[in-house]
Amino acid sequence: MLCNVARCARMASPYFSQNITVVTRRTEKALSCTTAAPLLSRRRDAGGISSVAVKVEEEETRVSEQTPSLSATDCSQDRLHVATAQPKLEADSLSLSSRGRRQRQIKVEYDEGLLPAKTEHWQPPDWKKQLGHIREMRRSRDAPVDNMGAEKCYDADAPANVRRFQVLVSLMLSSQTKDQVTSAAMQKLKAHGCTAEKLLSTDDEMLGKLIYPVGFWRSKVKFLKMTAAMLVKDYGGDIPDSVEALVRLPGVGPKMAHLAMDIAWNQVSGIGVDTHVHRISNRLGWLMKRTKNPEATRKALQEWLPRDLWSEINWLLVGFGQQVCLPTNPLCSLCLNQHVCPSAHQSSPPKRLKASSVPSSRRAKEESGQETDVNEARIKEEPQTVNQTTMKRKLRSKINH
């Protein structure tokens, strides 16, 4: 009984009536769960409420009566439904978000390049043994390249820039030319005055006579004049100190540029590959695939050959190709690499023309004693046979000693 009296007194207080007013303005549904009429009568009995508040509460009561009232059980069920719906919504949102995350999963791919890859550089199986044998056969250094190569053609007493220019000139003349012919042409040029300024002032006819009979001497006269003009204009008569600038000069290729860097500037920038180095590298199996030109051979050799051998390999193989590993009829029987060379004893002598294949007009000329192409070929082969016999004797004596 006392509890009911205390409850009524508390509900009749002005503070409680103001709270109810605020609550009813916020949610009409909460007011429908309580009885509005007794509450209004109690507030009127309390007498401490203004007429405006009473009018507002009466209006709210009228509106609440028009809506279907809810019982206490319905209110409790609604509260339970709201209480249970909130975790369910949260669970659904979590499941949706997790499903979205699963759908948007980023596939992680590991870059194999970051992992330490096992790189094994290809090398010929017997290249060290083959190189040792070549060094043994080249021990005396008596090949034409040793005495008449580009390292021996410049004037040792000339200034440094003149020496470098003469090295470049000798390399330009050596293309498609034997070292003996190149050396003779350089001797005449040095006597005439082998500087960039001197060659630029020399007329083409005179310059042609000085370098004749080097291979393609007419083209080389033009290249020498154009190169001398560029060097005088851009480098003061000296030569460039980089491969990129050297190959821009007329008549200068990669082989000449790398050799000029090695001989003139004492810098190893690459392997100088000529026809001898190109031929021997393919014969020895020093390339993964057979190459068709010296430039491809240079790139293939530089992929595996140690850099400290780049300067030596040119004169070593050039001399070896001039004495033993000849372009035609190589002296495989005298070569120390005959048992480790994949191309040993495979080169056959050049085929001679058969009598039946010679036209009747040629046979008539042969019978009449006139010279024919066949006879000229035989005459040209005789000095080569004599030279090969001399080389064989030298090699036998060298190996025996």
C-alpha positions as CSV (number, residue, x, y, z in Angstrom):
1,M,0.0,0.0,0.0
2,L,2.8,2.3,0.9
3,C,4.4,1.5,-2.5
4,N,1.3,2.6,-4.4
5,V,1.2,5.9,-2.4
6,A,4.8,6.6,-3.1
7,R,4.3,5.8,-6.8
8,C,1.4,8.2,-7.1
9,A,3.2,10.9,-5.3
10,R,6.2,10.6,-7.6
11,M,4.1,10.6,-10.7
12,A,2.2,13.7,-9.5
13,S,5.4,15.7,-9.3
14,P,6.0,18.5,-11.8
15,Y,9.4,17.1,-12.8
16,F,7.9,13.8,-13.7
17,S,5.1,15.5,-15.7
18,Q,7.7,17.4,-17.8
19,N,9.6,14.2,-18.5
20,I,6.4,12.6,-19.7
21,T,5.7,15.5,-22.0
22,V,9.0,15.2,-23.6
23,V,8.7,11.4,-23.9
24,T,5.3,11.7,-25.5
25,R,6.6,14.2,-28.1
26,R,9.4,11.9,-29.1
27,T,7.6,8.6,-29.5
28,E,3.8,8.1,-29.7
29,K,4.1,4.4,-29.5
30,A,5.6,4.5,-26.0
31,L,2.6,6.5,-24.7
32,S,0.2,4.0,-26.2
33,C,1.5,1.3,-23.9
34,T,0.4,3.3,-20.8
35,T,-3.0,4.6,-19.8
36,A,-3.2,8.3,-20.7
37,A,-6.5,9.3,-19.0
38,P,-5.6,8.6,-15.3
39,L,-2.3,10.3,-15.8
40,L,-3.9,13.4,-17.1
41,S,-6.3,13.6,-14.2
42,R,-3.5,13.2,-11.7
43,R,-1.5,16.0,-13.4
44,R,-4.6,18.3,-13.2
45,D,-5.0,17.5,-9.5
46,A,-1.4,18.4,-8.9
47,G,-2.2,21.9,-10.0
48,G,1.4,23.0,-10.8
49,I,1.1,22.7,-14.6
50,S,0.4,25.5,-17.0
51,S,-2.6,25.5,-19.2
52,V,-0.4,25.3,-22.3
53,A,1.1,22.0,-21.1
54,V,-2.3,20.6,-20.3
55,K,-3.7,21.5,-23.7
56,V,-0.7,19.8,-25.4
57,E,-1.1,16.7,-23.3
58,E,-4.8,16.5,-24.1
59,E,-4.1,16.8,-27.8
60,E,-1.5,14.0,-27.5
61,T,-4.0,11.9,-25.6
62,R,-6.6,12.4,-28.3
63,V,-4.2,11.3,-31.0
64,S,-3.1,8.3,-29.1
65,E,-6.7,7.2,-28.6
66,Q,-7.3,7.2,-32.3
67,T,-4.5,4.7,-32.9
68,P,-5.0,1.1,-31.9
69,S,-3.8,0.6,-28.4
70,L,-1.3,-2.0,-27.5
71,S,-1.5,-4.2,-24.5
72,A,1.4,-4.6,-22.1
73,T,2.2,-8.0,-23.6
74,D,2.3,-6.5,-27.0
75,C,4.7,-3.8,-25.8
76,S,6.9,-6.4,-24.1
77,Q,6.9,-8.5,-27.3
78,D,7.8,-5.5,-29.4
79,R,10.6,-4.7,-27.0
80,L,11.8,-8.3,-27.2
81,H,11.5,-8.2,-30.9
82,V,13.6,-5.0,-31.1
83,A,16.1,-6.5,-28.7
84,T,16.5,-9.7,-30.7
85,A,16.4,-8.0,-34.0
86,Q,19.4,-5.7,-33.2
87,P,21.9,-8.6,-32.8
88,K,20.4,-10.3,-35.8
89,L,20.9,-7.2,-37.9
90,E,24.4,-6.9,-36.6
91,A,25.1,-10.6,-37.4
92,D,23.6,-10.2,-40.9
93,S,25.7,-7.1,-41.5
94,L,28.8,-9.0,-40.3
95,S,28.0,-12.0,-42.5
96,L,27.5,-9.7,-45.5
97,S,30.7,-7.8,-44.9
98,S,32.6,-11.0,-44.4
99,R,31.0,-12.4,-47.6
100,G,32.1,-9.2,-49.4
101,R,35.6,-9.6,-48.1
102,R,35.7,-13.1,-49.3
103,Q,34.5,-12.1,-52.7
104,R,37.0,-9.3,-52.9
105,Q,39.9,-11.3,-51.7
106,I,43.2,-10.2,-53.3
107,K,45.2,-12.9,-54.9
108,V,48.8,-12.6,-53.8
109,E,51.3,-13.6,-56.4
110,Y,55.0,-13.8,-55.5
111,D,57.5,-12.4,-57.9
112,E,59.9,-15.1,-58.8
113,G,62.4,-12.5,-59.8
114,L,62.9,-11.4,-56.2
115,L,63.9,-14.9,-55.2
116,P,67.5,-15.9,-55.6
117,A,67.5,-17.6,-59.0
118,K,70.1,-20.2,-59.9
119,T,71.9,-18.8,-62.9
120,E,74.5,-21.0,-64.4
121,H,76.5,-19.4,-67.2
122,W,77.1,-21.7,-70.2
123,Q,80.7,-22.5,-71.0
124,P,82.2,-24.8,-73.6
125,P,83.2,-28.1,-71.9
126,D,86.9,-28.1,-72.9
127,W,87.7,-24.5,-73.6
128,K,90.4,-24.2,-70.9
129,K,92.3,-27.1,-72.3
130,Q,91.9,-25.9,-75.9
131,L,93.1,-22.4,-74.9
132,G,96.1,-23.9,-73.2
133,H,97.0,-25.8,-76.3
134,I,96.6,-22.7,-78.5
135,R,98.9,-20.8,-76.1
136,E,101.5,-23.5,-76.4
137,M,101.3,-23.4,-80.2
138,R,101.5,-19.6,-80.2
139,R,104.4,-19.5,-77.7
140,S,107.0,-18.3,-80.3
141,R,104.7,-15.5,-81.5
142,D,106.1,-15.5,-85.1
143,A,102.8,-15.1,-86.9
144,P,102.3,-12.2,-89.3
145,V,100.0,-10.4,-86.8
146,D,102.8,-10.5,-84.2
147,N,105.2,-8.6,-86.4
148,M,102.9,-6.6,-88.8
149,G,99.7,-6.1,-86.8
150,A,98.2,-2.8,-85.7
151,E,100.3,-2.8,-82.6
152,K,103.5,-2.7,-84.8
153,C,102.3,-0.2,-87.5
154,Y,102.4,3.1,-85.6
155,D,105.4,5.4,-85.1
156,A,106.6,4.9,-81.5
157,D,108.4,8.3,-81.5
158,A,105.4,10.3,-82.6
159,P,103.2,12.3,-80.2
160,A,100.4,10.4,-78.4
161,N,97.6,11.7,-80.5
162,V,99.5,10.9,-83.7
163,R,100.1,7.4,-82.5
164,R,96.5,6.8,-81.8
165,F,95.5,8.2,-85.2
166,Q,98.0,5.8,-86.9
167,V,96.5,2.9,-85.0
168,L,93.1,3.7,-86.3
169,V,94.4,4.1,-89.8
170,S,96.1,0.7,-89.8
171,L,92.9,-0.9,-88.5
172,M,90.9,0.7,-91.3
173,L,93.4,-0.5,-93.9
174,S,93.5,-4.1,-92.4
175,S,89.9,-4.9,-93.3
176,Q,89.9,-7.7,-96.0
177,T,93.7,-7.3,-96.3
178,K,96.6,-9.4,-95.2
179,D,98.9,-8.0,-92.5
180,Q,101.9,-7.9,-95.0
181,V,100.0,-5.5,-97.3
182,T,98.7,-3.4,-94.5
183,S,102.2,-3.0,-93.0
184,A,103.6,-2.0,-96.4
185,A,100.9,0.6,-96.9
186,M,101.5,2.0,-93.4
187,Q,105.2,2.4,-94.1
188,K,104.4,4.5,-97.2
189,L,101.9,6.6,-95.2
190,K,104.3,7.3,-92.4
191,A,107.0,8.4,-94.8
192,H,104.4,10.7,-96.4
193,G,103.2,12.0,-93.1
194,C,100.4,10.0,-91.4
195,T,98.5,12.6,-89.4
196,A,94.9,13.7,-89.7
197,E,95.8,17.1,-91.1
198,K,98.3,15.7,-93.6
199,L,95.8,13.1,-95.0
200,L,93.1,15.7,-95.2
201,S,95.3,17.9,-97.4
202,T,96.4,15.0,-99.7
203,D,94.4,14.5,-102.9
204,D,92.6,11.3,-103.5
205,E,94.8,10.1,-106.3
206,M,98.0,10.5,-104.3
207,L,96.4,8.8,-101.2
208,G,95.2,5.9,-103.4
209,K,98.8,5.3,-104.6
210,L,100.1,5.3,-101.1
211,I,97.7,2.7,-99.8
212,Y,97.4,0.5,-102.9
213,P,97.0,-2.6,-103.1
214,V,95.0,-2.9,-99.9
215,G,91.5,-4.4,-100.3
216,F,88.8,-2.0,-101.5
217,W,91.4,0.8,-101.6
218,R,89.2,3.2,-103.5
219,S,86.5,3.1,-100.8
220,K,89.1,3.3,-98.1
221,V,90.5,6.5,-99.7
222,K,87.1,8.2,-99.2
223,F,86.7,6.8,-95.7
224,L,90.2,8.1,-94.7
225,K,89.5,11.6,-96.0
226,M,86.1,11.8,-94.3
227,T,87.4,10.4,-91.0
228,A,90.3,12.8,-91.0
229,A,88.0,15.8,-91.6
230,M,85.8,14.7,-88.7
231,L,88.7,14.2,-86.3
232,V,90.3,17.5,-87.2
233,K,87.0,19.3,-86.6
234,D,85.7,17.6,-83.5
235,Y,88.8,16.1,-81.8
236,G,91.8,18.2,-82.8
237,G,93.3,15.5,-84.9
238,D,93.0,12.8,-82.1
239,I,90.6,9.9,-82.0
240,P,87.6,9.4,-79.7
241,D,88.0,7.5,-76.5
242,S,84.7,5.6,-76.6
243,V,83.3,2.8,-78.8
244,E,80.1,4.7,-79.5
245,A,82.0,7.7,-81.0
246,L,84.4,5.5,-82.9
247,V,81.8,3.5,-84.7
248,R,80.3,6.8,-86.0
249,L,83.4,7.4,-88.0
250,P,83.2,6.4,-91.7
251,G,84.7,3.0,-92.4
252,V,85.0,2.1,-88.7
253,G,83.2,-1.0,-87.4
254,P,82.8,-2.7,-84.0
255,K,85.9,-4.8,-84.4
256,M,88.1,-1.8,-85.2
257,A,86.6,0.3,-82.4
258,H,87.3,-2.4,-79.7
259,L,90.8,-2.9,-81.0
260,A,91.4,0.8,-81.1
261,M,90.3,1.2,-77.5
262,D,92.6,-1.6,-76.5
263,I,95.7,-0.6,-78.4
264,A,95.4,3.2,-78.6
265,W,93.7,3.9,-75.2
266,N,94.7,0.8,-73.3
267,Q,91.1,0.1,-72.4
268,V,89.3,-3.2,-72.8
269,S,85.8,-2.5,-74.1
270,G,85.1,-5.7,-75.9
271,I,86.6,-8.5,-78.0
272,G,87.9,-7.6,-81.5
273,V,86.5,-10.4,-83.7
274,D,87.7,-10.7,-87.3
275,T,87.3,-13.5,-89.7
276,H,89.9,-15.6,-87.9
277,V,88.3,-15.3,-84.5
278,H,84.9,-15.9,-86.0
279,R,86.0,-19.0,-87.9
280,I,88.0,-20.6,-85.0
281,S,85.3,-19.9,-82.4
282,N,82.8,-21.8,-84.4
283,R,85.2,-24.7,-85.1
284,L,86.2,-25.1,-81.5
285,G,82.6,-25.1,-80.3
286,W,83.0,-22.0,-78.2
287,L,79.4,-20.8,-79.1
288,M,76.1,-22.2,-78.1
289,K,74.8,-21.8,-81.6
290,R,76.8,-21.3,-84.8
291,T,77.0,-17.7,-85.8
292,K,76.9,-16.2,-89.3
293,N,79.0,-13.0,-88.8
294,P,81.8,-11.7,-86.6
295,E,79.5,-9.3,-84.7
296,A,77.2,-12.1,-83.5
297,T,80.4,-14.1,-82.5
298,R,81.6,-11.2,-80.5
299,K,78.4,-11.0,-78.5
300,A,78.3,-14.7,-77.9
301,L,81.9,-14.9,-76.7
302,Q,81.5,-12.0,-74.3
303,E,78.6,-13.8,-72.6
304,W,80.8,-16.4,-71.1
305,L,84.5,-15.7,-71.7
306,P,86.2,-14.0,-68.7
307,R,86.9,-10.4,-69.2
308,D,90.6,-10.7,-68.4
309,L,91.0,-12.8,-71.6
310,W,89.3,-10.3,-74.0
311,S,92.4,-8.5,-74.9
312,E,94.5,-11.7,-75.4
313,I,92.0,-13.7,-77.4
314,N,92.3,-11.6,-80.6
315,W,96.0,-11.8,-81.3
316,L,96.0,-15.4,-80.0
317,L,93.4,-16.7,-82.3
318,V,94.4,-14.5,-85.3
319,G,97.9,-15.9,-85.2
320,F,96.6,-19.4,-84.7
321,G,94.3,-19.0,-87.7
322,Q,97.2,-17.7,-89.8
323,Q,99.5,-20.6,-89.0
324,V,97.4,-23.7,-88.1
325,C,93.7,-23.3,-88.3
326,L,93.7,-22.1,-91.8
327,P,90.5,-21.1,-93.7
328,T,90.9,-24.0,-96.1
329,N,92.8,-27.2,-95.4
330,P,93.5,-26.6,-91.7
331,L,96.5,-28.4,-90.3
332,C,94.5,-30.6,-87.9
333,S,97.1,-33.4,-87.8
334,L,99.6,-30.9,-86.3
335,C,97.2,-29.2,-84.0
336,L,97.3,-30.0,-80.3
337,N,93.5,-29.7,-80.1
338,Q,92.8,-32.4,-82.7
339,H,91.4,-34.7,-80.0
340,V,89.3,-32.1,-78.2
341,C,88.1,-30.1,-81.2
342,P,84.7,-31.0,-82.5
343,S,85.7,-29.9,-86.1
344,A,89.0,-31.7,-86.3
345,H,89.6,-33.6,-89.6
346,Q,86.3,-32.5,-91.0
347,S,87.5,-30.0,-93.6
348,S,88.0,-31.6,-97.0
349,P,90.3,-30.3,-99.7
350,P,88.7,-28.1,-102.4
351,K,87.1,-30.2,-105.2
352,R,88.7,-30.0,-108.6
353,L,86.8,-29.8,-111.7
354,K,86.3,-33.1,-113.6
355,A,87.1,-33.3,-117.3
356,S,83.5,-34.2,-118.1
357,S,82.2,-31.0,-116.4
358,V,84.4,-28.7,-118.4
359,P,82.7,-27.3,-121.5
360,S,84.0,-28.5,-124.9
361,S,85.3,-25.0,-125.8
362,R,87.5,-25.1,-122.7
363,R,88.7,-28.6,-123.5
364,A,89.7,-27.3,-126.9
365,K,91.6,-24.4,-125.4
366,E,93.4,-26.8,-123.1
367,E,94.4,-29.0,-126.0
368,S,95.7,-26.0,-127.9
369,G,97.9,-25.1,-124.9
370,Q,96.0,-21.9,-123.9
371,E,95.6,-21.0,-120.2
372,T,92.2,-21.8,-118.7
373,D,90.5,-21.0,-115.5
374,V,91.3,-24.5,-114.3
375,N,95.0,-24.0,-114.9
376,E,94.9,-20.6,-113.2
377,A,93.3,-22.2,-110.2
378,R,96.0,-24.9,-110.1
379,I,98.8,-22.2,-110.4
380,K,97.2,-20.3,-107.5
381,E,97.1,-23.4,-105.4
382,E,100.8,-24.2,-105.8
383,P,102.2,-21.3,-103.6
384,Q,99.6,-22.2,-101.0
385,T,100.8,-25.8,-100.9
386,V,104.4,-24.7,-100.6
387,N,103.4,-22.3,-97.7
388,Q,101.5,-25.1,-96.0
389,T,104.5,-27.5,-96.3
390,T,106.8,-24.8,-94.8
391,M,104.3,-24.2,-91.9
392,K,104.1,-27.9,-91.2
393,R,107.9,-28.2,-91.0
394,K,108.0,-25.2,-88.6
395,L,105.3,-26.6,-86.4
396,R,106.9,-30.1,-86.3
397,S,110.3,-28.5,-85.3
398,K,108.5,-26.3,-82.8
399,I,106.6,-29.2,-81.2
400,N,109.7,-31.5,-81.1
401,H,111.7,-28.8,-79.4
